Amino acid sequence: MNAALLRVVDDDQVQLDRFRAGDRKAFDELVRRHQRAIFLLGLRYLGNVEDARDLGQRAFVQAYQQLGAFRGDARFRTWIYRIASNLALDALRKRSRDTRLELALDTPQELGRVRDQLAELEENARLRAAVAALPPKQRLVVELRIFDDLSFREVGDIVDSSEAAAKVNFHHALKRLRVLLGPQNEEGEGR
């Protein structure tokens, strides 16, 4: 673990100790420290700023309510990620799959711009669809490892598995993504 991350982990423990000693502002510091990462996790999963903000709020409220039962077996960072990822998975299970895209095409220049945007969106959607097609645990492992740059040990803690199991899930997920994304690229249709 690098020195900056060690300082954050140590600082998190200091804030937890202060909170348990009655300093309610210590929890505000934990929120401030981890809010952006939790928001980005929610945004990746839910694809919507408002939903991501709501997920972050619910994750920190849940953490606040359960902090008395937090034994400290995991780091606070790992624990809040686990709470947020569970909430995101729950939200995805409940979410309707009906999404509509509305386009306003007023000028030929705008039509060209929209075509370029659609091509980029199509490629991004293809990648998102491939990641979304992964089993939930593999998807979470890939996203935590790649987007949040967490170690396999931290990923294992978040998904409630060993470090080795997190590596295996990551390996299988990458293999599956290659299969899901491969055929279009091999036929020369991809970019």
DRENNUDO-808987 format. One record per residue (C-alpha): residue in three letters; residue number from 1; y, x, z. Coordinates in steps of 0.001 Angstrom, whole numbers, plus 500000, padded with zeros to 6 digits. Example, Ala and Ser with C-alpha at 12.3 -4.5 7.8 and 13.67 -1.06 7.14 Angstrom:
SITE  paba  lovex       Y       X       Z
SITE   ala      1  495500  512300  507800
SITE   ser      2  498940  513670  507140
***
This chain:
SITE  paba  lovex       Y       X       Z
SITE   met      1  500000  500000  500000
SITE   asn      2  503422  501420  499125
SITE   ala      3  506027  502195  501764
SITE   ala      4  508364  499304  500850
SITE   leu      5  505548  496776  501151
SITE   leu      6  504474  498276  504479
SITE   arg      7  508036  497796  505766
SITE   val      8  507984  494136  504669
SITE   val      9  504612  493590  506368
SITE   asp     10  505871  495264  509552
SITE   asp     11  509153  493327  509363
SITE   asp     12  507196  490092  508891
SITE   gln     13  505273  490802  512056
SITE   val     14  508523  491528  513909
SITE   gln     15  509937  488201  512711
SITE   leu     16  506747  486363  513732
SITE   asp     17  506918  487935  517191
SITE   arg     18  510586  486953  517522
SITE   phe     19  509788  483395  516435
SITE   arg     20  506956  483107  518933
SITE   ala     21  509360  484353  521624
SITE   gly     22  511634  481408  520862
SITE   asp     23  514019  482774  518201
SITE   arg     24  513966  479980  515568
SITE   lys     25  516200  482010  513220
SITE   ala     26  513375  484517  512785
SITE   phe     27  511514  481960  510675
SITE   asp     28  514618  481594  508472
SITE   glu     29  514324  485327  507744
SITE   leu     30  510678  484888  506721
SITE   val     31  511670  482042  504405
SITE   arg     32  514474  484106  502887
SITE   arg     33  512137  487039  502365
SITE   his     34  509336  485101  500638
SITE   gln     35  511105  482109  499136
SITE   arg     36  511589  483576  495651
SITE   ala     37  507963  484652  495276
SITE   ile     38  506706  481240  496389
SITE   phe     39  509165  479517  494046
SITE   leu     40  507930  481622  491120
SITE   leu     41  504316  480833  491995
SITE   gly     42  505180  477126  491968
SITE   leu     43  507095  477460  488712
SITE   arg     44  504153  479131  486986
SITE   tyr     45  501768  476459  488150
SITE   leu     46  503941  473378  487855
SITE   gly     47  506220  474461  485008
SITE   asn     48  509223  472669  486434
SITE   val     49  512058  474014  488578
SITE   glu     50  512376  470875  490686
SITE   asp     51  508629  470714  491379
SITE   ala     52  508579  474444  492181
SITE   arg     53  511427  474038  494677
SITE   asp     54  509650  471088  496254
SITE   leu     55  506428  473079  496485
SITE   gly     56  508279  475947  498177
SITE   gln     57  509848  473608  500706
SITE   arg     58  506532  471939  501465
SITE   ala     59  504803  475321  501818
SITE   phe     60  507350  476605  504333
SITE   val     61  507422  473316  506248
SITE   gln     62  503636  473428  506486
SITE   ala     63  503759  477081  507583
SITE   tyr     64  506387  476249  510218
SITE   gln     65  504300  473379  511549
SITE   gln     66  501138  475483  511666
SITE   leu     67  502660  478756  512852
SITE   gly     68  501428  478181  516376
SITE   ala     69  497847  478148  515073
SITE   phe     70  498385  481226  512857
SITE   arg     71  496116  483853  514404
SITE   gly     72  497429  486765  512383
SITE   asp     73  494056  487595  510796
SITE   ala     74  495958  487820  507514
SITE   arg     75  499498  488950  506852
SITE   phe     76  502185  486251  506771
SITE   arg     77  502749  486947  503076
SITE   thr     78  499091  486308  502293
SITE   trp     79  499063  483201  504446
SITE   ile     80  502155  481628  502840
SITE   tyr     81  500747  482397  499361
SITE   arg     82  497515  480647  500311
SITE   ile     83  499405  477587  501542
SITE   ala     84  501547  477477  498393
SITE   ser     85  498645  478009  496004
SITE   asn     86  496654  475232  497690
SITE   leu     87  499639  472887  497424
SITE   ala     88  500086  473823  493747
SITE   leu     89  496428  473152  492979
SITE   asp     90  496670  469801  494772
SITE   ala     91  499773  468894  492759
SITE   leu     92  498024  469789  489502
SITE   arg     93  495076  467586  490394
SITE   lys     94  497428  464655  490951
SITE   arg     95  499707  465275  487997
SITE   ser     96  499583  463135  484938
SITE   arg     97  498793  464999  481735
SITE   asp     98  501231  462932  479684
SITE   thr     99  504141  465104  478542
SITE   arg    100  506566  464332  475757
SITE   leu    101  508730  466661  473706
SITE   glu    102  511921  465266  472197
SITE   leu    103  513843  467206  469581
SITE   ala    104  517265  466559  468081
SITE   leu    105  517536  468013  464593
SITE   asp    106  521119  467655  463402
SITE   thr    107  521612  470619  461025
SITE   pro    108  519452  472894  458857
SITE   gln    109  520407  475865  461081
SITE   glu    110  519276  473962  464132
SITE   leu    111  516057  473045  462337
SITE   gly    112  515362  476760  461695
SITE   arg    113  516175  477626  465298
SITE   val    114  513929  474839  466549
SITE   arg    115  511097  476027  464244
SITE   asp    116  511372  479534  465734
SITE   gln    117  511433  478120  469241
SITE   leu    118  508445  475915  468462
SITE   ala    119  506474  478895  467142
SITE   glu    120  507224  480818  470329
SITE   leu    121  506454  477767  472454
SITE   glu    122  503206  477292  470574
SITE   glu    123  502111  480858  471293
SITE   asn    124  503158  480551  474933
SITE   ala    125  501449  477172  475167
SITE   arg    126  498290  478684  473700
SITE   leu    127  498294  481400  476375
SITE   arg    128  499140  478891  479134
SITE   ala    129  496385  476580  477884
SITE   ala    130  493899  479448  477941
SITE   val    131  494903  480399  481487
SITE   ala    132  494835  476713  482504
SITE   ala    133  491321  476419  481037
SITE   leu    134  490060  478998  483488
SITE   pro    135  488254  477719  486569
SITE   pro    136  490833  477239  489355
SITE   lys    137  489797  480269  491391
SITE   gln    138  489802  482596  488351
SITE   arg    139  493177  481226  487291
SITE   leu    140  494640  481840  490715
SITE   val    141  493224  485374  490840
SITE   val    142  494695  486220  487417
SITE   glu    143  498103  484805  488264
SITE   leu    144  498336  486432  491678
SITE   arg    145  497206  489797  490312
SITE   ile    146  499325  489830  487135
SITE   phe    147  502413  487750  487921
SITE   asp    148  502785  488596  491595
SITE   asp    149  501397  492131  491332
SITE   leu    150  499290  491646  494448
SITE   ser    151  496465  494021  495284
SITE   phe    152  492896  492796  494934
SITE   arg    153  492637  492904  498714
SITE   glu    154  495623  490555  499066
SITE   val    155  494299  488329  496287
SITE   gly    156  490924  488177  498048
SITE   asp    157  492622  487173  501292
SITE   ile    158  494591  484420  499547
SITE   val    159  491591  482944  497711
SITE   asp    160  489344  483350  500762
SITE   ser    161  486998  485930  499274
SITE   ser    162  486332  489633  499513
SITE   glu    163  488264  492241  497576
SITE   ala    164  485165  492865  495441
SITE   ala    165  484801  489146  494678
SITE   ala    166  488468  489007  493636
SITE   lys    167  487843  491905  491224
SITE   val    168  484771  490161  489813
SITE   asn    169  486691  486893  489375
SITE   phe    170  489493  488792  487634
SITE   his    171  487034  490556  485315
SITE   his    172  485296  487282  484385
SITE   ala    173  488643  485573  483858
SITE   leu    174  489811  488297  481459
SITE   lys    175  486535  488070  479537
SITE   arg    176  486945  484312  479249
SITE   leu    177  490589  484674  478140
SITE   arg    178  489527  487105  475396
SITE   val    179  487034  484530  474148
SITE   leu    180  489556  481678  474367
SITE   leu    181  492327  483623  472636
SITE   gly    182  490206  485756  470314
SITE   pro    183  489209  483587  467339
SITE   gln    184  492744  482716  466194
SITE   asn    185  493834  486376  466373
SITE   glu    186  490729  487583  464547
SITE   glu    187  491398  485182  461671
SITE   gly    188  494896  486594  461291
SITE   glu    189  496592  483367  462326
SITE   gly    190  498021  484813  465538
SITE   arg    191  501112  486940  465878
***
